[in-house]
Amino acid sequence: MFNLFMTVLIVLGAVFGGGATTVAAAQAAQPNETLYPVKTWSEDVRLAWENDPQEKLGLLLQFADRRTEEMQSLFVADSSIPEPVMTRFENQQQQALNLAAGMPDDLTLPALERIRNQARQQE
């Protein structure tokens, strides 16, 4: 009985531990790499679980920065930028603007300023 319990525990640890390792490894993936969908999926999950509007805005801006870096890397490597990467970047920018517009009045202006400053840096 003990051996069965230990086997189940080891298998569960490998499955869930391996998944977390894969997600962590995917964070450095580029759009032309196999783990890139895992990276974007993990971003979607983080956004879905975030309830604080300011924190969610921060995540959206962070992810948009990642898209900018990815596009820049592809450009430097003389590779074409996949359409889904551009679309994801645009969607993240639009989500950030929509989120800022829906914030209470005292938070809207600082949020929009934050978005504007990031857009200037990305330029």
Secondary structure, 3 states (H helix, E strand, C coil): CHHHHHHHHHHHHHHHHHHHHHHHHHCCCCCCCCCHHHHHHHHHHHHHHCCCHHHHHHHHHHHHHHHHHHHHHHHHCCCCCCHHHHHHHHHHHHHHHHHHHCCCHHHHHHHHHHHHHHHHHHC
